[in-house]
Amino acid sequence: MVNILKSKRESSRFQILVEIAAHQPNVRQKEVAESLGVTPQAISEYIKDLVAEGLVVSDGRMRYRTTKEGVEWLLESATDLKRYSRYVMEDVISQVSVWPAIADEDLNEGELVSLEMRGGFLYANREGKNEATGVTIFDAKAGEDVGVSDLKGMIPLGNGTITVCKVPRVQLGGSRNVDVEILSSVLNKAEMVGALGVEALITLRKLNREPDVFFGARESVVESAFHGVSSTIVCVDEHVPNLLSRLESEGLTYELLDLTKA
């Protein structure tokens, strides 16, 4: 359970800080109270605590805005909530739903199977040694999709890592100004490769490598990481800040390599 759901106080503090951040600069207590449907007196006590902790600052006229520390606390709390939501959707709900898996072998309806993740996909077989198990809901041939219900245990799955390879925009030389030797060594170990920007696409093509994904590459590497698949994304320098912000907001591990020639 994440901290902001453990008590009414933490939940209220989170909602109040969200309202201040969403409507600043200089939002009033009354406006926050009306938005949350509580009395201004109740909001006042919470805001006093937030000001004392340095998460909110007042201009002295009963108007408030979030501080840098307040924004960081909000981001950390929101990230915890997102992880908790993912846990509910992927682990809790799975206990009462049917999940699709790939049959490693011929399976019969009602058979107890072992479940494991490989390459981002769920596989079902009789011989697996993982603690995660389920029951097939119909017959399936090897390689077919099979429905699995009554999931029990944990499916080992660590987040994949992401390697961000920065290349210069076309005004700075584009693909002509990339250290392709370093990129080539990185690509040799990549499970999945994405490209963000035309200069990144052409850089990959110069190494005879088509990206696995171009349109939607940013979201693709995020989803791949959550499924345990590590990836490399070649990214034009001007898109790097937004990409890294996205990865950090999801709490994902990444390595940044600048491939611009010295």
N, C-alpha and C positions, 0 to 999 in steps of 0.2 A: 504494500500500500504506500503510495506517495504521500509525502508530508502534508500537502495542502488538502488532502482528503481525510486526514486523521482527526481533525478537529474543526468545529465551526469557525473558530478564530482564524486558523490558517486559511481556510477557504474564503472567509470574508476579506481578509487582508489581500489575498490574491485578486479577488474580483474588484476591490476598490482600486488597487494599483493598476489593473487593466483599464478601468474607466478613466483614471487620471491620464494614463499614457495615451489612450485613444482620443481624448478630447483636449489635451493640452495644446497650446500653452495656457496657463492660468485658468484652470477649471475650478469652479466653486464647489464647496461641500454640498450645497443644496442640489446642484446638478447631479452630483454623484449619487446622493440619496434618492433622488427621483428616478434615476436610471435603474437602481437596484431595488427600488420599492421598499426602502426602510426609512426611518426617521433621521433627520439631520443630526440629532443628538447621538445616535448610535454611530454614525459615520465619524463624528467629531472625535470620539474616543479612539477609534482605530487609526485615524489620521495622525493624532498626537503621537501614537506609538511609531508610526511609519516615519514621521519627521524626526523623532528622537533617535531612530536607528539609521538615519541618513538615507532612507530610500525615497523620501519625498521632501521637497523644499517649498517653503511659502514665501511669497513676496511681501508679506506683512499685511495684506489686505484680504485675507481669507481666500486667497487664490493659490493653487498648488500646481506643481509639475514634478515629474519623476526625475531623480538624479541618475547618474551613470550607474551607481550601485543598485538603484531600483530597477533599471532596465536589465541589468545582469541577473538579478534575483528573479525577475519575471521570466527571462529566457530560460534559466535553469529549471524553474518550476514548470514552465510550459513543456520543456523537453521531457521532464519526468512524467508529466501527464500523457504525453504522446507515447512514451514507452509503455506506460501502464495500459493505455488503450490498445496498443499492439498486442500486449500480453493477453488482454481480455479477448480480443478478436481471434488471435492465433492459437492460444493455449486453452483458455477456458471454454470458449464457444465450441472449440473442436471436440470437446467431450460429448456434446449433444448434437453433433452434425455429422454429415458424411463428407469425407475428404477424398479427392481424386489422387490416385497414386499410379505409378507405372509398375506393372507386374514383371518381376525378374524371371518368373517361371510360370508355368500353367498353374492356376489356382482355382479352387472350388468354392462355391458359395458357402458362407458360414465358417470358413477356415480361419484359424488364428494365425496371423502373420506378424512378422517383425518389420518395423518401419525404419528407414534411414534416409538421410538427405545426401544426395550426390550431385554435384554440379548445379545445385539450386533446385533440384527436383526430388520429390518424394517417391521412394521405391518400396515395394512390398515383396517379401519373400519368406520362405519357411526357415531358412538356415541362418538368418541374421542373428547376431549376438547382442543387439541393442536392447535396452530396457523398454523402448517404446513398442507397443503392440496395438493391433486393431483386429477387427473381424470383417472379412470380405462380405459384400452384400449380393454378389453374383459371381458366376464363373468368369474367368478371364484367361486368355492365352498369353504366353510370354510376349512382352512388348506392348500389350494392350493397356488401355486405361482401366482401372478397377476402382470401384467405390469401397471405401473403408470406414467403418463406424466403430463406436465404442473404443475410442482411442484412450490408451493408458500409458503412463510413463512419460519421460522427457525425451524428445528427439534432439540429440546433440547438434548444436548449430551456432557457431561463432560468427560474428559479423566479418564479412570479407574486407580486405583493405583496398584502398584506392590510391593509385599512383597518378598524380596530375603532372603532365609534361607540358610546360609552357613554351609556346613558340611565338615569335614576333608577328605583329600585324603586318599587312602588306606594305604599309608606309615605311616600315623599318626593315624591309627585306623579305618578309614572309617566309615561305618555304626555302628560299635561297640562302637564308641566314640561320639555318638550323644545324646543330651538331647531330647528324644522322647516325653516326657511329654509336653514340650513347643511346639514342632512341632505339636503334636496332637491338641492342643488348637488352633493353627493357622489354621490347616486344617479344623477345624469345621466351620470356617467362610469364607473359600475360595470358590469363584465362579468357578475358573478354576485352575488346578494344573499342573505344568510342572516340569520336571526333567532334569537336565543338568549334565551328568556324571553317570557312573555305580554306584558309591557309593551313589549318590542321589536316583537313582532308587531303590536300595536295601533297603535304609532307609525307603522309602515310603512303600515298600512291607512288611516290618516288622510291619507296622501299618495297614496292609491289605488295602492299598490304591494304586491302579494303577494310574499313572499319566495320565492326559487327553492328554498330548503330551510329547514325548521324543525327537524324531528326529525333529530338527527345533524349539526346545522349545524357544530359544532366540528370534527369529523373531515372534513366535506365541504370546508371552506375549506383545510384542510391538504392533502388530496389534490389539490384544484384547483390549489393553488400549485405542487405538484410536477409538475403537467402544464402549467405555464406560464400558467395562467389566474389573473388577478388578481380579487380579490373584496372585497366590503364586508360586514361582519357587524355588525348592530345588536345590542348586547348589554346586558343589565341589569347595573347596576354590581356587584352581588354575585357575578356569574359572571366578571367581567373578570380577576381574579387568576389563576384556573385556566386561562382561555383563553390569557392571555399566557404563562404557564408552559409550556403545551403548544407554543405557537409558538416560544418560545425554545429548548425542548429539541430542536426539529426544525431549528433554525438558520434560521428563516424571517424575512423582513423584514416589519415591520408599522409602521403609523402609528396612534396612539391619539388619538381626538378625543372630548373630553367635551362632549356636547350638552345638558347640564343648563343651563337658563336661569340667567343670573346673577342 
